[in-house]
Amino acid sequence: MLGAEVTRRFGGEGLPEGTIDITLHGSAGQSLGAFIPRGIAIRLYGDSNDYVAKGISGGRVVVRPDEKATFKSGENVIAGNVIGYGATSGEIYIRGVVGERFCVRNSGAIAVVEGIGDHGCEYMTGGTVVVLGRTGRNFAAGMSGGRAFMLDINADNVNTDMVDILAVPQDQREVLKSHISKFHAETGSEIASELLKSWDESISRISLVMPRDYARVLEAMERATREGLPIDKFVMEVAG
């Protein structure tokens, strides 16, 4: 309801970053932070059910354990299934493990988490996902766009029909480090902290899952820009 009211009053651009910042404690139900636009941040100290950040469109959702929690977040479930479904933009930071179908149909949001269940990034078309922990089976099925960065990946759990598993390229390493740094700042993640302390070693443990056709399109766009050639023509040739 809050997100809808912001959109009605201020349009699709939402509000300036940090205008509305809500902190919650305890257990949240379904659809925490669903559809929130830019300018709204929701921070939960506790745990949540399914559909966290569903359809998020520019806002930010942070879920982290309660301050008094003593368990290791990377070994415990903190939120449910289908998180980030249909997200178009915004940020999702979850310190802990989540359920199945993480970021299905994500088309533009940035999401960082410490572990996911089966069918992660299914039908994803854009955005960035970073998984700093275990991944369930059938990861990246139908993934046609965006990037996923995976720590200590188990290649057997990746559906490679449409994607390749690659080393993180040089031009993406600082971008990835920035995502993990922000995740640490927002959640206090011990996993992120350890990775950042020895970044040169950590980067060798992280893999990039990249859709093949998407990679070819990006390469064509870069070449066209570099050589001053018509971008649409090159993209259509690659896509065809």
QUITAZI-V402612 format. One record per pair of residues at least 12 apart in sequence whose ideal C-beta (glycine too) atoms are under 10 Angstrom apart, sorted by sequence separation. I is the first residue (numbers start at 1). J is the second residue. If there is no record, write none. Layout:
BEGIN
i | j
I | J
I | J
END
This chain:
BEGIN
i | j
32 | 44
153 | 165
180 | 192
181 | 193
183 | 195
184 | 196
222 | 234
6 | 19
48 | 61
65 | 78
79 | 92
98 | 111
102 | 115
103 | 116
111 | 124
116 | 129
135 | 148
179 | 192
180 | 193
183 | 196
220 | 233
221 | 234
6 | 20
22 | 36
28 | 42
42 | 56
64 | 78
84 | 98
92 | 106
102 | 116
121 | 135
129 | 143
139 | 153
181 | 195
220 | 234
221 | 235
33 | 48
48 | 63
63 | 78
79 | 94
83 | 98
98 | 113
101 | 116
102 | 117
104 | 119
106 | 121
109 | 124
116 | 131
120 | 135
135 | 150
139 | 154
143 | 158
148 | 163
150 | 165
180 | 195
181 | 196
219 | 234
220 | 235
223 | 238
20 | 36
28 | 44
32 | 48
40 | 56
47 | 63
63 | 79
78 | 94
79 | 95
82 | 98
83 | 99
85 | 101
87 | 103
97 | 113
98 | 114
100 | 116
101 | 117
102 | 118
104 | 120
105 | 121
106 | 122
107 | 123
111 | 127
112 | 128
113 | 129
114 | 130
115 | 131
120 | 136
122 | 138
124 | 140
134 | 150
135 | 151
139 | 155
143 | 159
147 | 163
180 | 196
220 | 236
3 | 20
20 | 37
27 | 44
31 | 48
32 | 49
34 | 51
36 | 53
40 | 57
42 | 59
43 | 60
44 | 61
45 | 62
46 | 63
47 | 64
78 | 95
79 | 96
81 | 98
82 | 99
83 | 100
84 | 101
85 | 102
86 | 103
87 | 104
88 | 105
89 | 106
92 | 109
93 | 110
94 | 111
95 | 112
96 | 113
97 | 114
98 | 115
99 | 116
100 | 117
101 | 118
102 | 119
103 | 120
104 | 121
105 | 122
106 | 123
107 | 124
108 | 125
109 | 126
110 | 127
111 | 128
112 | 129
113 | 130
114 | 131
115 | 132
116 | 133
117 | 134
118 | 135
119 | 136
120 | 137
121 | 138
122 | 139
123 | 140
124 | 141
125 | 142
129 | 146
130 | 147
131 | 148
132 | 149
133 | 150
134 | 151
135 | 152
137 | 154
139 | 156
140 | 157
141 | 158
142 | 159
148 | 165
217 | 234
218 | 235
220 | 237
221 | 238
2 | 20
21 | 39
22 | 40
23 | 41
24 | 42
25 | 43
26 | 44
28 | 46
30 | 48
31 | 49
32 | 50
33 | 51
34 | 52
35 | 53
36 | 54
38 | 56
40 | 58
41 | 59
42 | 60
43 | 61
44 | 62
45 | 63
46 | 64
47 | 65
61 | 79
78 | 96
79 | 97
80 | 98
81 | 99
82 | 100
83 | 101
84 | 102
85 | 103
86 | 104
87 | 105
88 | 106
89 | 107
90 | 108
91 | 109
92 | 110
93 | 111
94 | 112
95 | 113
96 | 114
97 | 115
98 | 116
99 | 117
100 | 118
101 | 119
102 | 120
103 | 121
104 | 122
105 | 123
106 | 124
107 | 125
108 | 126
109 | 127
110 | 128
111 | 129
112 | 130
113 | 131
114 | 132
115 | 133
116 | 134
117 | 135
118 | 136
119 | 137
120 | 138
121 | 139
122 | 140
123 | 141
124 | 142
125 | 143
126 | 144
127 | 145
128 | 146
129 | 147
130 | 148
131 | 149
132 | 150
133 | 151
134 | 152
135 | 153
136 | 154
139 | 157
140 | 158
141 | 159
143 | 161
144 | 162
150 | 168
177 | 195
181 | 199
217 | 235
220 | 238
19 | 38
20 | 39
21 | 40
22 | 41
23 | 42
24 | 43
25 | 44
26 | 45
27 | 46
28 | 47
29 | 48
30 | 49
31 | 50
32 | 51
33 | 52
34 | 53
35 | 54
36 | 55
37 | 56
38 | 57
39 | 58
40 | 59
41 | 60
42 | 61
43 | 62
44 | 63
45 | 64
46 | 65
47 | 66
77 | 96
78 | 97
79 | 98
80 | 99
81 | 100
82 | 101
83 | 102
84 | 103
85 | 104
86 | 105
87 | 106
88 | 107
89 | 108
90 | 109
91 | 110
92 | 111
93 | 112
94 | 113
95 | 114
96 | 115
97 | 116
98 | 117
99 | 118
100 | 119
101 | 120
102 | 121
103 | 122
104 | 123
105 | 124
106 | 125
107 | 126
108 | 127
109 | 128
110 | 129
111 | 130
112 | 131
113 | 132
114 | 133
115 | 134
116 | 135
117 | 136
118 | 137
119 | 138
120 | 139
121 | 140
122 | 141
123 | 142
124 | 143
125 | 144
126 | 145
127 | 146
128 | 147
129 | 148
130 | 149
131 | 150
132 | 151
133 | 152
134 | 153
135 | 154
137 | 156
138 | 157
139 | 158
140 | 159
141 | 160
142 | 161
143 | 162
144 | 163
147 | 166
149 | 168
176 | 195
177 | 196
180 | 199
216 | 235
217 | 236
219 | 238
220 | 239
2 | 22
19 | 39
20 | 40
21 | 41
22 | 42
23 | 43
24 | 44
25 | 45
26 | 46
27 | 47
28 | 48
29 | 49
30 | 50
31 | 51
32 | 52
33 | 53
34 | 54
35 | 55
36 | 56
37 | 57
38 | 58
39 | 59
40 | 60
41 | 61
42 | 62
43 | 63
44 | 64
45 | 65
46 | 66
63 | 83
76 | 96
77 | 97
78 | 98
79 | 99
80 | 100
81 | 101
82 | 102
83 | 103
84 | 104
85 | 105
86 | 106
87 | 107
88 | 108
89 | 109
90 | 110
91 | 111
92 | 112
93 | 113
94 | 114
97 | 117
99 | 119
100 | 120
101 | 121
102 | 122
103 | 123
104 | 124
105 | 125
106 | 126
107 | 127
108 | 128
109 | 129
110 | 130
111 | 131
112 | 132
113 | 133
114 | 134
115 | 135
116 | 136
117 | 137
118 | 138
119 | 139
120 | 140
121 | 141
122 | 142
123 | 143
124 | 144
125 | 145
126 | 146
127 | 147
128 | 148
129 | 149
130 | 150
131 | 151
132 | 152
134 | 154
137 | 157
138 | 158
139 | 159
140 | 160
141 | 161
142 | 162
143 | 163
218 | 238
17 | 38
18 | 39
19 | 40
20 | 41
21 | 42
22 | 43
23 | 44
24 | 45
25 | 46
26 | 47
27 | 48
28 | 49
29 | 50
30 | 51
31 | 52
32 | 53
33 | 54
34 | 55
35 | 56
36 | 57
37 | 58
38 | 59
39 | 60
40 | 61
41 | 62
42 | 63
43 | 64
44 | 65
45 | 66
46 | 67
73 | 94
74 | 95
75 | 96
76 | 97
77 | 98
78 | 99
80 | 101
81 | 102
82 | 103
83 | 104
84 | 105
85 | 106
86 | 107
87 | 108
88 | 109
89 | 110
90 | 111
91 | 112
92 | 113
94 | 115
99 | 120
101 | 122
103 | 124
105 | 126
106 | 127
115 | 136
118 | 139
119 | 140
120 | 141
121 | 142
122 | 143
123 | 144
124 | 145
125 | 146
126 | 147
127 | 148
128 | 149
129 | 150
130 | 151
131 | 152
136 | 157
137 | 158
138 | 159
139 | 160
140 | 161
141 | 162
142 | 163
147 | 168
216 | 237
217 | 238
14 | 36
15 | 37
16 | 38
17 | 39
18 | 40
19 | 41
20 | 42
21 | 43
22 | 44
23 | 45
24 | 46
26 | 48
27 | 49
29 | 51
30 | 52
31 | 53
32 | 54
33 | 55
34 | 56
35 | 57
36 | 58
37 | 59
38 | 60
44 | 66
45 | 67
47 | 69
61 | 83
73 | 95
74 | 96
75 | 97
77 | 99
82 | 104
84 | 106
87 | 109
94 | 116
98 | 120
100 | 122
101 | 123
102 | 124
105 | 127
106 | 128
113 | 135
117 | 139
119 | 141
121 | 143
123 | 145
124 | 146
131 | 153
135 | 157
137 | 159
140 | 162
141 | 163
177 | 199
180 | 202
216 | 238
217 | 239
14 | 37
15 | 38
16 | 39
17 | 40
18 | 41
31 | 54
33 | 56
34 | 57
35 | 58
36 | 59
45 | 68
46 | 69
61 | 84
73 | 96
74 | 97
79 | 102
81 | 104
82 | 105
83 | 106
86 | 109
87 | 110
106 | 129
116 | 139
118 | 141
119 | 142
120 | 143
124 | 147
134 | 157
135 | 158
140 | 163
149 | 172
176 | 199
215 | 238
216 | 239
13 | 37
14 | 38
15 | 39
17 | 41
24 | 48
28 | 52
30 | 54
31 | 55
35 | 59
36 | 60
45 | 69
72 | 96
73 | 97
87 | 111
103 | 127
124 | 148
139 | 163
140 | 164
12 | 37
13 | 38
14 | 39
15 | 40
34 | 59
36 | 61
71 | 96
84 | 109
103 | 128
121 | 146
140 | 165
147 | 172
174 | 199
177 | 202
213 | 238
11 | 37
12 | 38
13 | 39
14 | 40
33 | 59
52 | 78
53 | 79
61 | 87
84 | 110
103 | 129
121 | 147
149 | 175
173 | 199
176 | 202
177 | 203
180 | 206
213 | 239
10 | 37
33 | 60
34 | 61
52 | 79
56 | 83
69 | 96
84 | 111
102 | 129
121 | 148
149 | 176
173 | 200
176 | 203
7 | 35
10 | 38
33 | 61
51 | 79
52 | 80
54 | 82
56 | 84
59 | 87
83 | 111
103 | 131
120 | 148
147 | 175
7 | 36
10 | 39
32 | 61
33 | 62
47 | 76
50 | 79
51 | 80
52 | 81
54 | 83
55 | 84
56 | 85
57 | 86
58 | 87
61 | 90
62 | 91
63 | 92
64 | 93
84 | 113
102 | 131
121 | 150
147 | 176
151 | 180
3 | 33
6 | 36
7 | 37
33 | 63
47 | 77
48 | 78
49 | 79
50 | 80
51 | 81
52 | 82
53 | 83
54 | 84
55 | 85
56 | 86
57 | 87
58 | 88
59 | 89
60 | 90
61 | 91
62 | 92
63 | 93
64 | 94
65 | 95
83 | 113
120 | 150
149 | 179
173 | 203
176 | 206
2 | 33
3 | 34
4 | 35
6 | 37
7 | 38
32 | 63
47 | 78
48 | 79
49 | 80
50 | 81
51 | 82
52 | 83
53 | 84
54 | 85
55 | 86
56 | 87
57 | 88
58 | 89
59 | 90
60 | 91
61 | 92
62 | 93
63 | 94
64 | 95
65 | 96
149 | 180
172 | 203
3 | 35
4 | 36
5 | 37
6 | 38
46 | 78
47 | 79
48 | 80
49 | 81
50 | 82
51 | 83
52 | 84
53 | 85
54 | 86
55 | 87
56 | 88
57 | 89
58 | 90
59 | 91
60 | 92
61 | 93
62 | 94
63 | 95
64 | 96
176 | 208
2 | 35
3 | 36
4 | 37
6 | 39
46 | 79
47 | 80
50 | 83
51 | 84
52 | 85
53 | 86
54 | 87
55 | 88
56 | 89
57 | 90
58 | 91
59 | 92
60 | 93
61 | 94
62 | 95
63 | 96
83 | 116
98 | 131
102 | 135
170 | 203
173 | 206
1 | 35
2 | 36
3 | 37
6 | 40
44 | 78
49 | 83
51 | 85
53 | 87
56 | 90
79 | 113
97 | 131
102 | 136
116 | 150
172 | 206
2 | 37
3 | 38
28 | 63
44 | 79
48 | 83
50 | 85
51 | 86
55 | 90
56 | 91
63 | 98
78 | 113
81 | 116
92 | 127
98 | 133
101 | 136
168 | 203
3 | 39
56 | 92
78 | 114
81 | 117
84 | 120
97 | 133
100 | 136
110 | 146
115 | 151
167 | 203
168 | 204
172 | 208
3 | 40
53 | 90
78 | 115
80 | 117
81 | 118
82 | 119
83 | 120
84 | 121
85 | 122
86 | 123
87 | 124
89 | 126
90 | 127
91 | 128
92 | 129
93 | 130
95 | 132
96 | 133
97 | 134
99 | 136
100 | 137
101 | 138
102 | 139
104 | 141
105 | 142
106 | 143
108 | 145
109 | 146
111 | 148
112 | 149
114 | 151
120 | 157
121 | 158
122 | 159
167 | 204
168 | 205
2 | 40
53 | 91
76 | 114
77 | 115
81 | 119
88 | 126
89 | 127
100 | 138
104 | 142
107 | 145
108 | 146
120 | 158
121 | 159
168 | 206
172 | 210
3 | 42
20 | 59
21 | 60
23 | 62
24 | 63
27 | 66
53 | 92
74 | 113
75 | 114
76 | 115
87 | 126
88 | 127
104 | 143
106 | 145
107 | 146
118 | 157
124 | 163
167 | 206
168 | 207
169 | 208
2 | 42
26 | 66
52 | 92
53 | 93
74 | 114
75 | 115
77 | 117
82 | 122
84 | 124
87 | 127
103 | 143
106 | 146
119 | 159
151 | 191
167 | 207
168 | 208
17 | 58
25 | 66
53 | 94
73 | 114
74 | 115
166 | 207
167 | 208
169 | 210
17 | 59
18 | 60
25 | 67
52 | 94
72 | 114
73 | 115
106 | 148
121 | 163
165 | 207
166 | 208
14 | 57
15 | 58
17 | 60
84 | 127
103 | 146
164 | 207
165 | 208
166 | 209
14 | 58
15 | 59
128 | 172
151 | 195
164 | 208
165 | 209
166 | 210
12 | 57
13 | 58
14 | 59
84 | 129
103 | 148
163 | 208
164 | 209
165 | 210
12 | 58
48 | 94
52 | 98
102 | 148
130 | 176
163 | 209
164 | 210
32 | 79
128 | 175
163 | 210
164 | 211
32 | 80
48 | 96
50 | 98
61 | 109
128 | 176
132 | 180
162 | 210
163 | 211
164 | 212
41 | 90
47 | 96
50 | 99
60 | 109
130 | 179
158 | 207
160 | 209
162 | 211
163 | 212
166 | 215
7 | 57
30 | 80
33 | 83
40 | 90
41 | 91
43 | 93
44 | 94
48 | 98
49 | 99
50 | 100
52 | 102
53 | 103
55 | 105
56 | 106
58 | 108
59 | 109
60 | 110
61 | 111
63 | 113
129 | 179
130 | 180
159 | 209
162 | 212
163 | 213
7 | 58
28 | 79
29 | 80
31 | 82
32 | 83
33 | 84
34 | 85
35 | 86
37 | 88
38 | 89
50 | 101
57 | 108
58 | 109
128 | 179
132 | 183
151 | 202
158 | 209
161 | 212
162 | 213
163 | 214
164 | 215
3 | 55
6 | 58
28 | 80
30 | 82
34 | 86
35 | 87
37 | 89
38 | 90
56 | 108
57 | 109
153 | 205
155 | 207
160 | 212
162 | 214
163 | 215
3 | 56
6 | 59
34 | 87
35 | 88
37 | 90
53 | 106
56 | 109
130 | 183
152 | 205
153 | 206
3 | 57
31 | 85
36 | 90
55 | 109
149 | 203
151 | 205
152 | 206
153 | 207
155 | 209
3 | 58
35 | 90
56 | 111
150 | 205
151 | 206
152 | 207
153 | 208
3 | 59
53 | 109
150 | 206
151 | 207
153 | 209
2 | 59
33 | 90
132 | 189
149 | 206
150 | 207
53 | 111
74 | 132
75 | 133
133 | 191
149 | 207
150 | 208
33 | 92
52 | 111
74 | 133
75 | 134
132 | 191
148 | 207
149 | 208
150 | 209
73 | 133
74 | 134
132 | 192
148 | 208
149 | 209
147 | 208
148 | 209
149 | 210
130 | 192
132 | 194
147 | 209
148 | 210
132 | 195
146 | 209
147 | 210
148 | 211
146 | 210
147 | 211
145 | 210
146 | 211
143 | 209
145 | 211
112 | 179
143 | 210
144 | 211
147 | 214
110 | 178
111 | 179
112 | 180
143 | 211
144 | 212
145 | 213
146 | 214
147 | 215
110 | 179
114 | 183
140 | 209
142 | 211
144 | 213
145 | 214
112 | 182
113 | 183
132 | 202
139 | 209
140 | 210
144 | 214
145 | 215
112 | 183
140 | 211
143 | 214
147 | 218
110 | 182
111 | 183
112 | 184
145 | 217
110 | 183
114 | 187
132 | 205
145 | 218
112 | 186
113 | 187
132 | 206
135 | 209
14 | 89
112 | 187
114 | 189
131 | 206
14 | 90
113 | 189
114 | 190
115 | 191
130 | 206
74 | 151
112 | 189
114 | 191
114 | 192
131 | 209
112 | 192
129 | 209
124 | 209
93 | 179
125 | 211
124 | 211
91 | 179
95 | 183
121 | 209
126 | 214
93 | 182
94 | 183
95 | 184
120 | 209
125 | 214
93 | 183
121 | 211
124 | 214
91 | 182
92 | 183
93 | 184
95 | 186
96 | 187
91 | 183
93 | 185
94 | 186
95 | 187
93 | 186
94 | 187
95 | 188
96 | 189
93 | 187
95 | 189
91 | 186
94 | 189
95 | 190
93 | 189
95 | 191
95 | 192
93 | 192
73 | 187
73 | 188
74 | 189
73 | 189
74 | 190
73 | 190
74 | 191
72 | 190
73 | 191
74 | 192
72 | 191
62 | 183
67 | 188
60 | 182
64 | 186
65 | 187
63 | 186
64 | 187
65 | 188
62 | 186
63 | 187
64 | 188
61 | 186
62 | 187
64 | 189
60 | 186
43 | 186
43 | 187
41 | 186
END
